[in-house]
Amino acid sequence: MDSRRLRKIHHIIASSKRTLQVMHMVEAAIIGAVADWTFVAGLSHDLPLAYVIAATTVAFAAAITAINQLGILFDLPLVVSPVEKFDYGLVYDGTSTAFDHNNENVALQLAISLFNATPWPMKYDVKRFDLVVDNRTPADATWLNTGGYISPHSRRRFNGPSFPKERIKDCIGKTIEGTLEFEIHYGPANGETQRVLKMKLRLNLKLEPDKSHPSSDIILSESDEQFFS
């Protein structure tokens, strides 16, 4: 069994409240058995009651310490905490279009708005941003940054690669269609990314000079899944 599968199994076990309840029951049973055996053994050897009580108390404390140390040694889920649960925490919140027909280098640029729906700070990393507008792609399909951080219950705009004027000059004054496919990995701000958001959108863009440039989209596909790197 490879390490990736082991990490996945451990995560499932450690994230289960039922697992925590069962472990607490087992722990209580073991500690109770040790204390009971110590008490009965002391009485069977006709030891003074004070000594028996003292020995039982020491055995009780030793059993608790031993179980906790074994749990730490084997990385067992002694405590399950709901802290930093990011399931479906990164939300796509729409697109926006920047269009300037006088700009030779950056005439058209599409951005997506991302919302952190969790109560914890989040980091995200854009792995894929494939934009096609009127059957053409940006001349340079790269972007300045691949991600960053989003505060709890806050938004962040991610700007994709831009189109130079030469590449879209025959689209100016028209309403054009396109598609966008993106993949974003995200997770706790101080840890490794845990989940991946994938979406495919159909776009509708109005490229009319000296007017507002609203964009609209239709979600064609969407998935948000956990992954283990």
N, C-alpha and C positions, 0 to 999 in steps of 0.2 A: 504494500500500500504506500503510495507516494506521499510526500510531505504536504502537498496541496490538499489531498483528500483528508488527511489527518487534521489539518487546520480547519477544514470545513466542518468535519464531525465535531471537533471540540467547540467550535463556535455555536453550533446548533445545541449542543448539550449545555454549554455555559449560558445560553440565552433563554433557557427554559425555566419558568417558575416552578413547574412540576418537579424538575430535577432538583432544584434547591430544596423543595419540601421533602422529597424522598431522602436526600442526603442528611437533612436535619433530623429526620426520624431515625435513620441508621446511626447517626452520631449519638443521639440521645439514648438509643438502645444499648450501644456499646459502653457508654459512660455509666449508664445505670447498672449494667451487668458487672462492670468492674467494681463499682462501689458496693453492690450487693454481695459479690463474692468476698470482698475484703471484710465486710461486716460479719458475714456468716462464719468465715474462717477464724476471725478473731474470737467470736463467741465459742466456737467449737474447741478452741485451745484454752478456754477458761481465763482469758485475759481480762483485766479490769475494764469496765465499761468505758471509762475515760480514754484508755489507750485505744480501744476498739473504735470509738468515735473519731479520735485524732487520726488513726490510720486510714479510716474510711474517707475522711476529708482530704488527706494527702493523696490517696489513690484517685479520688474524684478529680482533683486539680491536675494530677499527672496525666490522666486519661484525656482531659480536654486539651492540654498542651500538646500531647503526642499526636492527637488527631489533627489539630490545626497545623502542626509542623509537617505532617505527612501530606496534608492538602497543599501546602506551599511548595513542598519538594516536588510533587507530581503535577503541579499546576492545575489542581482540581477547582471547580467553580464553587468555592466556599460561600461567596456572596454574589448574587445576581443583581445587577443594578441597571435601571432603565436609562442611565445617563448616556447621552449622545447616541440616540437611536435615529438613524438617518433614512429609514425606509420611505421612499417616495418623497424625500425632503427637498429635492431640487425641482422647481416647477418652471416650465416654459411659460413666459408671460407676454408673448407677442413679438412682432418685428417692427422696426422703424427704418425709414429710408432717408439717406442723405443724397441729394442730387444737386449738382451745380454745373450747368452746361458751359460755364465760362472757365472751368477748371480743367486744364489739359491732362493733368496727371491723376486726379481723383474726381472724376465726374459723377460716379455712382458708387455708393457703399451701403451695404445692408447690415443691420445690427439686430441682435436678438436680446430680449430682456429676460433675465433669469431671476427667480425669486426663491429665497431660502425660507421654506415653510417650517423649519425646525426652531426650537428655542436655543440652539447652540451655534456658534460660529462655524462656518463651513469653508472648505477650500474646494476648488474645482479646476479641472484640467481639460481643455478642449482637444480631443484627439483627432477629430474629423470635422471639416466644415466644407462640404461640397456644394457650391453654388452654381446654378446654371440659369442664365437669363436670356430668353429669346434664342435658345440653342447655342449660347456662347458662354464661356467661362472667363473669369478674371485672367488678365495677362500674367499676373504673378499670384498664384493661389497660395500665398502665405500671409501671415498676420503678425503684428508686432509682438503680441504676448499670447501665451497659450492658456491663460487662466489667472486665478488670483483667489481672493477671499471675499466672502459675503457675510455680513453681520446677521445675527438672528432676525428673522422677520423683515428682511431688507432685500432690495433689488440691486442688480448690477447689470450693466449693458455690456455686451461683448460685440465688438466691431469685427466683421469679417473682412476678407480681402476686397480691394476696390477695383473698379473698372476705369481705365483712362478714357478720355473723350473719344479718341479715335476708334475705340472698340465698340462704342455704342452710339455713334453719331447718327446712324440711320434709325435709331429707336427714339430719338428726341421728338417730343410732341405726341407720343403715342402711349397707349396703355398696353403693356407687354406682360407676358406670363413667364414663369420660371419654376424651378424647384430648388429646395434646399434640404440636404441631408446632413445631420450633425450627430456627433457622439461625444458625450461629456462624462468624464469620470469625476466622482465627488465623494467627500467623506469629511471626517472631523478635521478642524483646522490644524491640530497638532499631531495628527496621525496619518495613516495611509488611506488612500481613497478606497472606498468599500463598495460603491455602487456605480452603475453606468446607465445614463439616460441616452436613448437613441430615438430620433424622430426624423420623419420625412414630411415636408410641407410642400403644398402647391401654392405658388406666389402670384399675386396680381399687383403690378407696379404701374403708377402713373408718372411719366417723365415729361411733364409740361413745364417749360421755362417760366420763371417768375410767378409760380403758383405753389400752393402747398402740395406735398408729395406723399399722400397717404398710401400705405401698403396694406394689403389684406392677405390672409392665408387660410388654407384649409389643411387640417392635419390628416395626412394619408396613413401614417402608421406611427405608433409610439410604444416604447417599452422602457421599463425601469427595473433593472435586475441587480442582484448582488453578485459580486465576483470576488475571487480570491487570487491575488497576484502571486 
